[in-house]
Amino acid sequence: MKILKRILLLLAILIAIPLIAAIFIKKEYTVTKHVTVNKPNAEVFNYIKYLKNQEKFSKWASMDPNMKTSFRGTDGTVGFVSAWDSQQDDVGAGEQEIKRIVEGERIDFELRFFRPFESTEQAYMATEVAGPNQTKVTWSFDGHMDYPMNIMIPLMGIEKMIGDDLQTGLNNLKGIMGER
């Protein structure tokens, strides 16, 4: 009986430690990456404002070649929605909607994830002149995880994982823009 009590106490401590730690871990995070493209700002902006073009450079779009996609509205305008549905858990299902466009500068998106988890997050892509025929492209993602799941932010390296995927997409974009 004494051994059972010790095992239960140890088990309670092992469960309590991450729950207590999660109280002190942030629930919100922002990941921002940049790349410089050797093309004029107008050309780069006019390419990235179309969500259908993300299928060509986004790492996430290339993770499942059998993923089903659908679209609603007029691409490159506020209200356009690009949806995806994959049987792969690392891709899942969701949709992305253009919420705001500042022509030549920034496109704001709302991402709604349905599977494997439900979440609504904000993201944006922005362009700015970096020099003659050079454009700095910024891709940023704001995320959150509620308590106690926020313990996963540092444990799984969520910010690095998303940052690596954003950077891969930006590097792909740079290659595509160089080929045009």
Phi, psi and omega in degrees: 000322179297321179294320179298319178297319179294318178297316179295320178296315178298317178297318179296320179294316180297327177283322184290323185303306179294327178294320178290316179301321182298335177299326186262359181264139181301152178256342182249147175211154177229133177238125182228132178229158184224157170208151175254127181251136181275060176215157178296150183307314183301319181294317181293313181299316181294342175275313186284342182288346177268114182299328179299332178290337177299334178299338182271336184236338182290134178298321184296325181292336183265358185288336180221101181296342180264006180297139177271135177236152175213162185222147175227133177096195181255117182302144180083009178232157178301134180099347178293137181236131173247122183244153178223154178211116182232147175278351178278130182298328181284353176249311176067211180222148179176192178207158180231130181239137173285119183260330183201144175228127168252103190308129178079000184230310192202144174234124177260137181239152166244126178256127178242111180265133181251326183211138013276356176218158178263134181193151173235123184229163180248147177210164174208159168235137181225151176233149173209149179296129180248352181162182178301121181056033175228141181229129173272124179251129178245134175235123185229145182227127175255126181231167175210153174223125180287156174297138001266003182294342179299344176298338181286339181304305178280328184294320181264355182064044184306314183297318178292318181299312179294318179301318178297320179292319177298315181296320176301315178299317179295320178295322176296317178302315180300318178296317179296316182293330178287336182275345186279000000 
